[in-house]
Amino acid sequence: MQVSSSSAIPKIVFGTSSLGNIYRVMAEETRDQIIGRVLDVCPGIIAFDSAGKYGAGLALENLGQSLKRFNVPQERVLISNKLGWRRIPLQGDEPTFEPGVWVDLKHDAVQDISYDGILRCWEEGNQFLAGYDAQLLSVHDPDEYLAAADSDQDLEKRWDDIRGAYRALNELREAGKATAIGTGVKDWRIAQQILETCDLDWVMIAGCFTIYDHDQALIEFIESLRRRNVAVINSAVFHGGFLTGGDFFNYRQLNRDETRDAELYDWRDRFWSLCQQFETTPAEAAVAFSVSPPGVVSVALNNSRVKWVDINAHMATVELPQAFWRELKEQQLIRPDYPYLGSSSAGSQ
């Protein structure tokens, strides 16, 4: 399978962090209802995105168990496992790796990024999936791993760890144990640097290319990936739920009375008003924008409730009139020079 082909990865990738008890415990019945609904509404191959960090492996375990209960054949699922965290015993009342985020866990997790560490994480992940193998492999948040360096020497050591991790992933790909390898980042510039030394099939960007925030340099980077036949999966396109009504922007709680936050709310108010005028939802508009560059083949969306499965599946196919995008440009809600929407070359719906 050529993952960089536009038809290889489904238009929507279903996130699985909720299966790892993020913010709340998810009952087995609810997990099965979500997975069952995904199977119902999505014909053909279904893509899931998971990680050893999600609930210290709990998301991988629960995904595998649900798929097994539905007797889903391996060839119908495309599982992405972001590697770099592995399970360790829980010593206290809650895990140390992200306190306050994961609920009712029985294990902790530790970061393990290196040649040997990535192989340990890969083996553990497939054990958790219990009969299913992850075919899309990557290093989990290498940008955050590098940002934690406390000296130039430490930074270089961490780069060595990442290069070793990708050497391991490349060997797994060459041995046929992985369909494709990639990277998932919040800082897209780190992906750019990784590509200088590693041959990647795909890049997942998180929270950096959205209807609210779309830097010209990133637009050019996505186009350069398309020319290299490297697929782009876009994720975190709602800025932590802010664009759809939440009061957290990229995990930071906002306050309308603070100047910098008031500007965000003003942008959202005007964006919502325009969506209402064109009879669309903020979520539909955000998703449609997120997949508009030709190099973006898929969008990753979380499904913590059964009703969101249908909503997300629908949003992945929504096309909005060019007049809507032109109005967004007119009101300076998106870049006036954005090339893929709202121009004569983009169509005249």
N, C-alpha and C positions, 0 to 999 in steps of 0.2 A: 504493500500500500504506500503510495506517495502521499504523505501527510500534507505536503505543501500544495497538493492539488486542491482546488476549491471544492471538489466533491468528496474529498476523503474525510474531512471532519464535518460533522453535522452543523447546521447553522446555529444551534444552541448547544452549549455544554452545561450539563446540570451540576452545580456545585453541591458538595456533600458535607460542608462544615456543620450543618445542623444535625447530621447523623452522629456527630461527636459531642453532642450536648453543649453547643455554644449558647451561652446565656440562659438556657433552660434545658431541662431533661426532656428528651423525646421518647415517648412510649413505643414499644415494639409495634403495636398496632398502627400507630401513626406512620412510623417508618415504612411499613409494608404498604399502607395506603398510598403514600407518596410514590414509592417505587412502582407499585402496581399501576398508578395513574400515568406515570411516565411511559410505561410499557404500552398502555392503551393508546395514548395520543401521539406517540412517535413511532411510525413504521420504520423498518430498516435498522441500521446501526444507531445505537444510542451512546453518547459520550458522557462520562462522569469524570469530574475533577475532584481528586482527594489528596490527602497528605498524611504522613505519619504524625505531623504536628496536630492534626485535628483530633482533639480529645485523646492525645497520646496514643493514637492508633485505633481509637474506638470507632471513628467514622469508617475506616477501612473494614474493620470487623463487621460492623452493622451493614455496610453495603454488600459485602460478600454473603452474609447470612440471608439478607432479603432476596438477592438474586438467586440464591440456591433454593429458597422456598418457592420461588416462581419458576424454577427449572429453566432459567434463562441460559441458553448456550453461550459459550465463550465468544463465538464469532459474532454474536449480536451486540456485544458491548465493547466500547473503546474506553479503557480506564487510564486516566492520567494520574500518576502518583508523583507528587513533588517531594523529593527526597532530601534528607538533611537532619531529620529528628528521629530518634528511636526511643522506645519505651524503657523506663527504669522503674524500680519500686517507688511507691508513694510513701514518703516518710511522715508527712504532717497531715493536716486536715484538707489541704488543697494543693494542687500542683504548683511548682515554682516557676514554670516556664512562661505562663501568662496568668498570673493571679487575677481572680475576679471575672475571668472570661469563660472558663469551662466549668460546668456544673456536675457535681456528683461523680467525679472520676475516681477510678480505683488504681490508677497508675500516674506516674509523672513522665516527663520526657526530657531528653538532653540532646543538645545539638551535636551532630557528628558529621562534619564536612571534611572529607579527605578522600583519597583513592579508596582506602579500605573502609572508611566510614560509610561512603555511599553504597558500597556493596553490601555492608551490614544492613543498611536501611532498606535496600532493595529486597534482600532475602526476607527480612522481617515483614515488609509490606505484603509480599506475596503469601506469606504464612497467614497474615491477618485476613486476606481476601479468601482464603480457604477454598481453593479450587479454581480461582480466577487469577489471571496474570495481568499486571499493569503493562500496557503496551507503549504508552507515552511517558517517558521519564525525563525528569529535570531536577535541578538543584533548587531547593526552596529558598526564596528571598536572598540570593547572593548579595544583593545591594545592602541589605540590613546587616549581613555578616561582615561585610567590608566596613560599613559605617561604625561598627563596634570597635574597630582598631584603636588602640591607645597610643600608638607611636608609628613612625614610618617603618620601623623594623617589623612591628606586628602586622602592619598593613601588607607588607610584602609576603610575610608568612601566610597570611590569609589568602592572598592571591595564589600562592603555591597550592594551598588546600583546594581552592576552587579549580585550578587547572588539573590537579590530580583527580578531583571528582568527575570532571568531564572526560578525562582519559578513561576512567572506569565506565562511564556511560557509553562512550564511543565503542569500547570493547564489547559491551552488552549488545549494542546495535549490530556490530559486525558479526557477532555470534548468533544473530537471529533471535536473541532473547528480549529485544525491544524493537518495536516497529519504527520509532522515531524518538529523537532526543531534542530537548529544548531548554528554555529558561523562563522563569516567571519572576517579574520584577515590578516594583513600584517606581524605581528610578530607571527610565528607559536607557539612559546613557551608560549604565553598567552593562546592559544587554549589548549595546554597541561595542563596548570594550571586549566582552566575552567573545563576540563574533570575530574579533580580530585573530583569535587563536583557536577557536573551536568551530567545527562545522555543524551548525544547528539546522534542524528541520522546521522548527517553529519557535515563536516567541509569544509569551503571554504577558501583556502589560496590564497593570492594575491601577485604576484611579487616576491615570495620567492623560488619557485621551477620552474626553467626554464632551458633551454638548456645552458644558460650562468652561472647560479648560482644554484647549487644543493648540498647543504651541506650534508655530510654523516649522521649527526644527524637527519636532516629532512627526509632523505630517510628511516631511521629506524623508525621515528615517523609515517610516512605514512604506513609502514608495520605493526606497532602496531595497527593502526586504522583498517586496513584490518582484522586483527585477531579478533578485537572487533566488527566487522561487522558495522563499522562506515564509511559511504561513504565520499570520498574526491572529491570536485569540485575544479579544478585548474583555476585560473583567472590571468589576467594581465601578460600573458606569453611572451609578447613582450617588457617588460620593458618600457612601455609608448611609444611604437613605435620605439624605438632605433634599435631593431634587424631587423626591416623591412625598415629602411631608415631614420628615424627621427633623430633630433639632441637633443632630450630630453631623458634623462635616468631617469626613475622613477620621472618625473616632474622636474628634474634639467637640465637646458640647458648646453650643453657641448661645449668645445672649444678644437679643435685639437691641439692647441699650448701649452696647459697645460699638464704636464706629466701624471697625473692620467687619464685625458681624452684621451690622445693619446694611452694609453694602451687599453682602450675600443674600440677605432676605429681600432686599429691593430687587436684585436680579431675579430671584425666584418668583416674587410676586408678579413681575412683568412677564416672565416666562409662562407662568400658569395662566395668566389672563389671555395670552396669545393662544395657548393650547385650547382653552375654552372656546375662544372665537372660532377656531378651526375644527372644533368637535373631536379633539384627540386628547389623550391623557399625557401628562408629563413623562410617565414611564415609557409609553410608546414612542414619544419624540426622542427621548434619551437613547433608547435602544436603536432606533432607526439611524440616528446620527452616528452612533458608535460603530456601526458596520458599514458606513458609507464609503470609506476609502477602499479601492479595489483590492488592496493587500490584506484587508481584514476578512477572514473567512468565517469567523464564528464569534459569538458573544457568550460569556459564561455568566449564568444567573443562578442564584440560590433559590432553593425551594423548601422552606421550612414549614409550609402549610400546603395541604392538598390542593386548595383552590388556586394557589400560585402556579401549579404545574400547567394548567390550561392557559392561564394568563401569559406565562412566559413563552409557551409554545406559540401562542397567537402573536405575541410581540415580535418574535423573530422573523415574521413574514410581513409585517406592516410596512406599507409604503405611503408616505404622506405627500400631499401636493407641493409642487415647487413653489407655489405662491406662499406657502407657510414658511419655507426656508428663506425666501426673499424678504419676507416681513421680519424674520429674526435678524437678518443682516441689516435691514433698514433701521431697526431699533437697537442695533449694535449688541444684540444678545449672543450672536456668534460672529466670528471674524467676517467682515465684509468681503475679504478676498478668498474665503474658503472655496476650493475649486470643485468639490464633488456634489454640492447641493445648491439650489437656488440660482443657478446660472442657466443661460440658454443651452449650453452644452450638456447640462445635467438632465435635460428633458423638459417637457412642458405639460406635466400632469395637471 
